[in-house]
Amino acid sequence: MPVRIIGCGNSDRGDDAAGLLVARRLRTLGVEACGVQVIEQSGESFSLLDSWTGFEDVILVDATVPHGLPGKVRVWNAHADTLPEAFSPCSTHGFGVREAVELARALNRLPQTLLIYGIEGKDFSPGASPSPEVEFAVETVTKRIVMPMSSPLIQAPQNLGSQNLLFGAEPQSSRDLRGKMSTESTRREFLKLCTAGLAAGAAAESAPAWAWTGSANPGEITVWVSDEKRRFEQASPLAWRQGAGQPSAEIIALDPEKKFQEILGFGAAFTDAACYMFSRLPSSSRESLFHELFHPSELGLNVCRTCIGASDYSTELYSFDEGEPDPDLKRFSVDHDRAYILPSLRQARQENPDMFLFSTPWSPPGWMKSNGSMLGGCMGKRHYASYAQYFLKFLQAYADEGVSIQAVTSQNEVDTDQDGRMPACLWGQEYEIEFVKEHLGPVLRANGIPAKIWLLDHNYNLWGRAICELDDPGVREYANAVAWHGYAGGASMASKVHDAHPDVEMHWTEGGPDYTQPDYATDWAKWGHVFTGALRNWCQSITGWNLALDEQGRPNIGPFPCGGVVTIHSQTKEITRSGQYWAFAHFSRLIHRGAHRFDSQGVLANVDHVACENSDGQRVLVLSNTAAARPVVLRMDPMMAELTLESNSLTTLTWK
């Protein structure tokens, strides 16, 4: 009995055509030549029942109602899952897919296998064209369905060249497939692989089309790409081969036996501004976005920053004890954070219970400073004891709210006051040394607070200061980590600190996109270069700047045009993703906590590379290409593999 694939929809209503587009793409690729029947349907219930009657295995693709994540793909197994009540977006479906499934269940007329792909749409208005997000999803769903054809059991014709089915190239004719796949045994192998793979996807948490991470066959190299046409999209797998003969391109040499630092993770900052933007979303959209950002099965962000009081990305200027001098901190309160910051942190921890949070002040309360204001200025030494208690009260108050903090930095950007234009505070080197070793460290230890202390939290070019602070035995008793920003200096400067103090941890703690730049949404390769530099110079974590801002980089009380990892439109609440978001996908989805960086060597113009091995033995190589397309050769003695890096691309490879 052949497989039947049903594409549902209305081609005159924009994204409602998603299912039809998948069906047409599958026909173009020639899948009907291998015993798969592809039909198009309006999605009306009784017609659907008739269309799958007599078929043991059915795959159905349809558009679903919008929830703020256009292009997201969800998969349901009709025998195990119940479709949501709001499934089909257009009334023309009437008595539609969900009702057909429930009716078939009641009448015992479900096929043996019925897997349903729902592609979230964006625009269903009459006469509209499919949105770019849905077009991406159509290609990805198509590839999921044809992926079994890349199995060694069912090879696509060799004369299709390097642009085979998985890249969406047109087969020369259906005879190409038919010659390889026309037998019943081969068709059954295809069916077995197809339904098994899709069933695994259905059982997993729902994932965006651009974020599917199906595993490769043993011995293969799985490939994900972001480039002009793709967003973290799975591409055709590669294969290792014996490394005989002359390499065809420049080599990147890999040595998994030579390992370096352990990886803590990746994330961004829960600024007051970001949490405010999250609070403006409908609860269903916020829940979906948090799942996408933090759940380990999706982007998996797990090392995130919070602000101790206001930063330059806040709705207002505030500390936890503002006003007249209050050395006993009788006025201390985190009430401001209870409105939307603490709820955001709790919700993120629900999605990812292993979330590591570190917290940073941009300024002490104004009365602790020489200028009496949170804007610019420097710390008053006479208030060190009160300020250490301020940290203690913050950590205790957050713990009481169910949000434990794992580390603190003594000050954001110790070496600038930003000309008094935003919350900031100068801390001289001797000031930070004295505060950490004589006040903050002893107070946290005496009160049983396990939070770590990270030093500096400023640019690479302050590497000399970092070494000097770590040279102080009193500082080292309480602090064993340096936090870096990348706004000045180069990542190699962090290695100078490692060379002087090899046991010290390194963390990259701030950097975000500029929403005014024309490549804000497409600069993934640039961020790949930045992240790779930090990892190759001993950083154990990468934490970006604001998780979310609006389309004009707001809320903002500072002078800079920063954008969010995601943008939430202030009026429509539409969510869009930055180039930095896609860069994070290539790292955070595949390099897991506990991984170790291993050696990768090769100087290639405009190409950066970093390799890690996860604790389960999976190896990950991330390649950033900021220039034109070029071939590269990977050598992991005695094996080699060849691939082409597209222009302005990020490519991540995994294998065991």
PyMOL commands that set and color helices and strands:
alter all, ss='L'
color gray80, all
select helices_A, chain A and resi 14-28+31-34+45-52+91-93+97-106+132-150+158-160+165-167+174-181+184-203+209-211+272-279+283-294+335-338+341-351+366-368+381-400+418-420+429-446+460-471+473-478+492-500+524-536+579-588
alter helices_A, ss='H'
color red, helices_A
select strands_A, chain A and resi 3-8+36-41+57-64+72-77+113-120+207-208+220-226+233-239+241-242+251-262+265-270+303-307+356-360+407-409+452-459+479-485+505-510+539-546+548-549+566-568+575-577+596-601+607-613+619-625+630-636+639-645+649-655
alter strands_A, ss='S'
color yellow, strands_A
deselect
rebuild
show_as cartoon
